[in-house]
Amino acid sequence: MQKYYSGKARDMYMTDDKRLVMVATDRISVHKVLPYEVKNKGIVLNKLSEFWFNKYADLIPNHMITTEQEKMPVFFSQEKFAGRCMLVKHIDMFRVECIVRGHITGTCYENYKNNKPICGIVLPPNLQLSEKLEHPIFTPTSKEDDGSDAELTFEEFVSIVGEYYANRIRDISIKIYEDAYEYLLTKGIILADTKMEFGLDDDGNLVLADELLTPDSSRFWSKENFRVGTSQTTFDREELKNYIEDNAKRGIDVRNNIPNDILERVSLKYSQIYTIITGQTLE
C-alpha cells in the first residue's frame, strides 16, 4: 500500500475507497524528527485520540471511523501496526491550529513578559509563570508549508476560515478544553493548554480531526505538584527537549546522542498519562 503522507509522528495511507489510514509511529521530534523512537508513543497517541473522539462525538463529528485492526485493509494486519492505526474519513483540513490556553506558560509567557499581546489578546498585569487565567483564551496559529507557524489574531483567523466557521471552531474548542479540564482534575491532572485541528467533510460539515488531547498536542501537569511561579511536572517529551536545548546553549549538538535512560523515562511518561486518563494499561 502506498504511503500518502508522512509527518513528524504519523504516516497516512490512502485506501482503495479514498478513505485514509492514519498510523501513529514512535517517532519523536524536537524542532525536527530525531533518529530515535520512544517505545509505545504511537500507541498512546492513537488510543488517547480514540478515547477523546468518542467522549466528544455528541458535541462535534470527528474523522474517526474505527481503530479495530481487523476492519483495516489487510496490509495493516501486520504486527507492527497493532494499536497504532485509525481508519478515518478524508477531510479538507483548515490550515490552522486551534490552541486553547487556560494557564500562562511556554512561548505565551515569554511574549507576556515582553509586553506582547497573545494573538491580539492583552492579558492582565502581574501574572506569574503557570498561573491559571480567569478565562481560557483561544490563540490560533497558521500552518505554513515549511512546518512553522505564526500567531493569528481572531480577525486574521476569520479571514482564513470564514466568520461562521471561526466562531464555531472557537466556541467548540473552548468548550472541549473546559470540559476536559474539569474531567482531568478528577484524575489529578491540570490541562494547561491544548491544540485542535478542524476541517470539512465531503458534505461540508465541520469535523474535528488529526489528534485530540494527547501528550503531543497538550500540556498535562501534575495537580499534586503544581506551584504557581515555577515550571511544572509534565507528561510528555519535556525532559528530552530540555536536554537537547540545554546542551545547545553550550554549543553541543546531542540530537544524535540521546541517552537511553532519557528515552525510557519519556516512554514511561506517555504510558503514565494514558493510564491516568483512561484507567487502562497498555497491553
C-alpha positions in Angstrom: 0.0 0.0 0.0 1.3 3.4 -0.9 2.1 6.0 1.7 0.0 9.1 1.2 1.8 11.4 3.6 4.5 11.3 6.3 4.5 13.8 9.2 6.6 14.2 12.3 4.7 11.5 14.2 2.2 10.0 11.8 2.1 8.2 8.4 -1.0 8.4 6.2 -2.1 5.8 3.7 -4.9 6.1 1.1 -7.3 3.1 0.8 -8.9 2.0 -2.4 -12.2 3.7 -1.5 -10.4 7.0 -0.8 -10.5 6.8 3.0 -7.3 7.1 5.0 -5.5 5.0 7.5 -3.5 7.2 10.0 -0.6 5.3 11.6 0.8 6.8 14.8 4.5 6.0 15.0 7.0 6.1 17.8 9.0 8.9 16.1 10.0 11.8 18.4 10.8 15.3 17.3 12.3 18.3 18.9 12.2 21.0 16.3 12.8 18.2 13.8 12.4 14.4 13.8 15.2 12.7 15.7 16.9 9.4 14.8 15.3 7.7 17.8 11.9 6.3 18.8 10.0 6.3 22.1 8.6 3.0 22.9 4.7 2.8 22.7 4.4 6.5 22.0 2.4 5.9 18.8 0.0 3.5 20.6 -0.6 6.1 23.3 -1.3 8.9 20.7 -3.7 6.6 18.8 -5.6 5.3 21.8 -5.9 8.6 23.6 -7.3 10.3 20.5 -9.8 7.5 20.2 -10.8 8.0 23.8 -11.4 11.7 23.4 -13.0 11.5 20.0 -15.6 9.1 21.5 -16.1 11.3 24.5 -16.9 14.4 22.4 -18.7 12.7 19.5 -22.0 14.2 20.5 -20.5 17.7 20.6 -18.9 17.6 17.1 -18.4 15.0 14.5 -14.8 13.7 14.1 -13.0 12.0 11.3 -12.5 8.6 13.1 -14.2 5.6 11.6 -12.6 2.8 13.6 -9.3 1.7 15.3 -10.2 -2.0 15.1 -7.3 -3.6 13.2 -9.5 -6.3 11.6 -11.5 -3.6 9.9 -8.5 -2.1 8.3 -7.2 -3.1 4.8 -5.3 -6.4 5.1 -1.9 -4.6 4.8 -2.4 -3.3 8.3 -2.8 -6.8 9.9 1.0 -6.8 10.3 2.0 -6.9 14.0 4.0 -3.6 13.6 0.7 -1.8 13.1 -1.1 -3.2 16.2 -2.7 -0.5 18.3 -1.4 2.3 16.0 -4.0 2.6 13.2 -7.1 4.8 12.8 -9.3 4.5 9.8 -10.5 8.0 9.1 -12.7 10.0 6.6 -11.0 12.2 4.1 -11.2 15.7 5.4 -10.4 19.0 3.8 -8.4 20.5 6.6 -8.2 24.1 7.6 -4.5 25.3 7.5 -4.6 26.5 11.1 -4.0 25.1 14.6 -6.6 26.0 17.2 -5.0 26.4 20.6 -6.8 27.0 23.9 -4.8 28.2 26.9 -6.0 28.1 30.4 -2.6 28.7 32.1 0.2 31.0 31.0 3.3 29.1 30.1 5.7 28.4 27.3 6.0 31.0 24.5 2.8 32.6 25.7 4.6 33.5 28.9 7.7 34.7 27.1 5.7 37.0 25.0 3.7 38.2 28.0 7.0 39.1 29.8 8.0 41.2 26.8 4.6 43.1 26.9 3.4 41.5 23.7 -0.3 40.6 23.2 -1.1 36.9 22.7 -2.8 36.6 19.3 -4.1 40.1 19.8 -5.3 39.4 23.4 -3.9 41.6 26.1 -3.7 39.7 29.4 -4.0 41.3 32.9 -0.8 42.6 34.5 1.4 40.7 37.1 0.6 37.2 36.0 3.1 34.6 37.2 4.5 31.6 35.2 2.0 28.8 35.1 -0.8 30.9 36.7 -4.4 30.0 35.8 -6.1 32.6 33.6 -9.5 33.9 34.6 -11.0 32.5 31.4 -9.4 30.2 28.8 -8.2 32.1 25.7 -8.4 31.0 22.0 -5.0 31.5 20.3 -4.9 30.2 16.8 -1.8 29.9 14.7 -1.2 29.4 11.0 0.3 26.2 9.5 3.0 27.1 7.0 4.3 24.8 4.3 7.8 24.7 5.9 6.3 23.4 9.2 6.5 26.7 11.0 3.5 28.6 12.5 2.6 32.1 13.3 0.2 33.7 15.7 -3.1 34.8 14.4 -5.5 37.4 15.8 -9.1 36.3 15.7 -9.7 38.7 12.8 -6.9 37.0 10.8 -8.3 33.6 11.8 -11.7 34.7 10.4 -10.0 35.8 7.1 -8.7 32.2 6.7 -11.7 30.1 7.7 -14.6 32.5 7.4 -16.7 34.1 10.1 -19.2 31.3 10.6 -16.6 28.5 11.0 -14.3 30.8 13.0 -16.9 31.3 15.7 -18.0 27.7 15.7 -14.4 26.4 16.0 -13.5 28.9 18.8 -16.6 28.0 20.8 -16.2 24.3 20.3 -12.5 24.4 21.1 -13.1 26.3 24.4 -16.0 24.0 25.3 -13.9 20.9 24.8 -11.0 22.4 26.7 -13.2 23.4 29.7 -14.9 20.0 29.9 -11.6 18.2 29.6 -10.1 20.5 32.2 -12.7 19.5 34.8 -12.5 15.8 33.9 -8.7 15.8 34.2 -8.8 17.5 37.5 -10.6 14.4 38.9 -7.6 12.4 37.6 -5.1 14.6 39.3 -4.1 16.4 36.1 -4.1 20.0 35.1 -4.6 20.7 31.4 -2.5 23.8 30.8 -3.3 24.1 27.1 -4.2 22.0 24.1 -4.2 22.2 20.3 -7.0 21.0 18.0 -7.5 20.8 14.2 -10.6 21.0 12.2 -11.8 20.6 8.6 -14.7 20.0 6.4 -16.0 16.6 5.2 -17.3 15.9 1.7 -20.7 17.2 2.7 -19.3 20.5 4.1 -19.8 19.6 7.7 -17.3 20.9 10.3 -15.3 18.0 11.6 -12.7 17.6 14.4 -9.6 15.7 13.1 -6.0 14.8 13.4 -5.4 14.1 17.1 -7.1 15.2 20.4 -5.8 15.8 23.9 -2.6 13.8 23.6 0.8 14.5 25.1 1.9 15.7 21.7 -0.9 18.3 21.4 -1.4 19.2 25.1 0.4 20.2 28.3 -0.6 17.9 31.1 0.6 18.9 34.6 0.6 17.1 37.9 -2.1 18.7 40.1 -0.3 17.5 43.2 3.0 19.1 42.3 1.5 22.3 40.8 3.1 25.5 42.1 2.4 29.0 40.6 5.6 30.8 39.6 7.6 27.8 38.6 7.8 25.3 35.7 5.6 22.2 36.2 5.9 18.4 36.1 4.8 17.3 32.7 3.8 14.0 31.0 5.5 14.3 27.6 8.9 14.8 25.9 9.9 17.8 28.1 12.9 16.1 29.6 14.3 15.2 26.2 13.6 18.7 24.9 15.3 20.3 27.8 18.3 18.0 27.5 18.8 19.0 23.8 18.2 22.7 24.3 20.4 22.9 27.5 23.3 21.3 25.6 22.6 23.6 22.6 23.2 26.6 24.8 26.7 25.3 25.4 27.2 24.7 21.7 26.8 21.0 21.9 24.5 19.2 19.5 23.3 16.0 21.2 20.4 15.2 18.8 22.3 12.1 17.6 23.5 11.1 21.0 20.5 10.8 23.3 21.0 8.6 26.4 18.7 5.5 26.6 17.6 6.4 30.1 16.0 9.7 28.9 14.1 7.9 26.1 12.9 5.3 28.6 11.7 8.0 31.0 9.9 9.8 28.2 8.2 6.5 27.2 7.1 6.0 30.8 5.6 9.5 30.9 3.5 8.7 27.8 2.3 5.4 29.3 1.6 7.0 32.7 -0.7 9.8 31.2 -2.6 7.2 29.2 -3.3 5.1 32.3 -4.2 8.1 34.4 -6.7 9.4 31.8 -8.3 6.2 30.7 -7.8 3.9 33.7 -6.3 1.3 31.4 -2.8 0.0 30.9 -1.0 -0.7 27.6 -1.0 -4.4 26.8 
